[in-house]
Amino acid sequence: MFTKDIDTIIIGGGLSGMYAAWLLSKKKRSFVVLEARERTGGRILSFDHHGFFPDLGPSWYWPEINPKMMHLIQTLGLTGYQQFETGMGRFENFNGFVQTVRGYSTSPASWRPTGGMAALITKLSQTIPHAAIKLNSPVCEIEKKQNGVQVSVGELEKEPQAQFRAGKVILALPPRLAAATILFTPDLSRDLTQAMLKMGTWMAGQAKFFALYEEPYWRQAGLSGQAFSQRGPLGEIHDGSNKDSGPYGLTGFFNIPAAQRNRDQSLTKAILVQLSAIYGNPAAQPINFYYQDWAREKFTATQFDQPLMREHPVYQPPAGQTAIWDGIIQFAGSETASQYGGYLEGALVSAERAVMQSS
Ligand SMILES: Cc1cc2nc3c(=O)[nH]c(=O)nc-3n(C[C@H](O)[C@H](O)[C@H](O)COP(=O)(O)OP(=O)(O)OC[C@H]3O[C@@H](n4cnc5c(N)ncnc54)[C@H](O)[C@@H]3O)c2cc1C
């Protein structure tokens, strides 16, 4: 199948790709978004619990330092609320000894969008022509042709599921994932390929849990919900409740690597035991429990992402290049942003750059 007369093919329907699509549709440019998964959003993932949307991917934005996120949230008619941080914190040491410690407020303040982070993607989708978003479309090959590019969807070595031609491509996925899973013809330079592979995808090796409760037991005990543990499996926990009412939630990240999470079939039980050690027995009985291991997601993580990344890398366009093949392919995706790389804000920064440079 060939789709003709497209200006731009956007590869990846995460925030960066969807925002690029939104910017192109405002410019009345023709495009398709090729998204490998059966849903848009990428690392943004929220489930619907009776109208409350626990985030299993990103949940925070920082209004004081995220101008593009703020602008987008406001433009799309969304609102947010500040992370709950009132009360004391908890700390669990290597031996499982738990003590109450002084709580702290993050600075700059962290906010959560009402309706979960997925509300951003839902709203963006509503502004983009439905037919332009092609789900279940994993790109496996990009070939330079005389007047642009040909992009193949499907699996390498098999008959392509679909092929698209366009003048430009916006590569809106983590560069490491692109280098590891997409064939480029002609070859990319060795330096560029290495730079792409070495650029770790932020949080790709992490997992996130979300436990929901009818009552905020921890708040009633004077705790903020914030906790840190040296013991694990959880390393960092926060209050993840709805704005002014229930459900109330505890959510957070792990301090054990993906390989250990994969082996441990009783991980949920271990999490609940740890939550009850930190917050008391009621924490072991949530009304709902969600878990997402991003390291197992083939459209987010590669083998190089399996170890936990402890520090936030300094991101920049790979090998200093914002584009490939004289500008035919533009890099987008948060990990290619030189400001706020790895974060949602970086996804927007890189998409704006890609759209501007491909116009
Ligand atoms: C657990 C977790 C917590 C986080 N917390 C925060 C937070 O609180 N605040 C914050 O700012 N950031 C946070 N982040 C980071 C944030 O999620 C990312 O910066 C942002 O979502 C990146 O968007 P993106 O569009 O650049 O990439 P992605 O969201 O990764 O989108 C890439 C898209 O490309 C698709 N794709 C992959 N391969 C192919 C292919 N071959 N063909 C077609 N499509 C393909 C994927 O399915 C995906 O939809 C967190 C991330 C995680 C995982």
The ligand as an ORCA input file, in Angstrom:
! r2SCAN-3c Opt
* xyz 0 1
  C       7.706      5.779     34.713
  C       8.026      7.096     34.062
  C       7.859      8.266     34.782
  C       8.160      9.502     34.201
  N       7.905     10.638     34.912
  C       8.029     11.845     34.316
  C       7.517     13.019     34.942
  O       6.913     12.965     36.032
  N       7.671     14.211     34.282
  C       8.296     14.305     33.057
  O       8.416     15.420     32.526
  N       8.735     13.194     32.407
  C       8.603     11.973     33.000
  N       8.963     10.831     32.314
  C       9.551     10.970     30.959
  C       8.462     11.232     29.904
  O       7.543     10.180     29.929
  C       9.103     11.344     28.518
  O      10.011     12.412     28.486
  C       8.085     11.605     27.377
  O       6.912     10.880     27.540
  C       8.796     11.291     26.070
  O       7.914     11.476     24.966
  P       8.437     11.119     23.503
  O       7.305     11.341     22.596
  O       9.716     11.818     23.259
  O       8.824      9.557     23.583
  P       7.856      8.285     23.802
  O       6.780      8.616     24.755
  O       8.764      7.151     24.158
  O       7.197      8.074     22.388
  C       7.810      7.335     21.358
  C       6.716      6.660     20.569
  O       7.290      5.954     19.475
  C       6.644      4.706     19.350
  N       7.552      3.802     18.647
  C       8.629      3.130     19.124
  N       9.236      2.430     18.148
  C       8.522      2.668     17.011
  C       8.631      2.242     15.666
  N       9.636      1.433     15.272
  N       7.710      2.654     14.773
  C       6.695      3.482     15.146
  N       6.542      3.917     16.404
  C       7.452      3.538     17.325
  C       6.355      4.291     20.774
  O       5.350      3.304     20.845
  C       5.931      5.622     21.382
  O       4.563      5.853     21.258
  C       8.669      9.573     32.879
  C       8.815      8.384     32.134
  C       8.488      7.166     32.723
  C       8.623      5.890     31.904
*
